[in-house]
Amino acid sequence: MMKKSIRKHIPQRTCVACREVKAKRELIRLVRISDGSVQVDTSGKRAGRGAYLCRGQQCWEVGLKGGRLEHTLRTTLTQDNREQLIKYGKDLLQGVN
């Protein structure tokens, strides 16, 4: 009798900036919460509309400056919220988080 090899399903998501499809764990989830602001979802399980960005600086810049993130999350970022996310992206690239 032949044994079937069982592969574990790996969820895939698309980066809103570069449009590359990657494993969910490789991307960073941003979530729109009830008050309309956007936060980084480190657990990947927060309630709310989510969007994903790669860990690269270029994707963070395109996602935050080009309006793709806002379009995907169906919200408008306040200047303060945008600056918080830009800072998170910079810290991420420097290995602070």
N, C-alpha and C positions, 0 to 999 in steps of 0.2 A: 504494500500500500504506500502511495506517495504522500509525503508530508507537504502541506501547503505552507509557504512562508507567509507569515502575517506581518504586514507593514503597518506601523502606526500612522494614522492620519495626521499630517502636519498642516495646521491652518495657514492659509496664505492671504496676504493683504497687499494692497497697492499703495506705494508712496504717492501722495497727492502732488508732489513737486516733479519728480523724474518719471513717474508712471511705471516704475519697475515693480514687478511682482516678486515679493520675497516672503520668507517664513515670518509669521506674525511676531515671533520673539526677536527677530533682527531689527524690527522697526519700533519707533516710539509712538505710542498712542496719545493723541490730544483729544480731549473730550469737552463738549459744550455742556455746561451745567445749567441748572434751572434758571439762574439769573442772567443767562446769556453770555457769561464770560467763559473763557477757554482756559483749561488747566491741563498740565501734563499728567497723564494717568500711568503711573509707574506699575500698578498691579495689572492693568489691562482689563479690569473688570468693573470699573465705575459705571454707574448708570448715566446715560446721556448719549447724544449723537457723537460718534467718534470719527477721527481721521488719523492717518498714519504718515509719519515722515521718517526718512532714512536718518542715520546717525551722522551724515556728512554735512559740512558747513553749507555747501552749495544748495542742498535740498531745504535746509532751514531758511536760507535767505530767499529762495524762490517761493517757498510755501508761505512765508510771512509777509514778504513785500509784494508778491504778485497777486495777492487776493485769492489764490486757489484754496487756501485753508478756510477762509471766510465763506467762500462759495460752497465748499463741501459741507461745512458745519452749519450752513444757513444762519449766519450771525455776522455782526460787525464788531471787530475788535476795537476796544478803546485804546488810546495811545498808551496808557499805563499797562494794560493787559498785553499789548504787543511788545512793549519793552521788557516785561517779565519773561515772556516766551523767548525773545531774542537773547536775553541774559542766560536763560536755561540752556539754550542751544550753544552759546559760547562756552559756558562752564562744562557742558557735556564734552565738547571737543578738547578741552584742556584736562579732562579726566577728573573734574571736581566732584561730579555726581556719582 
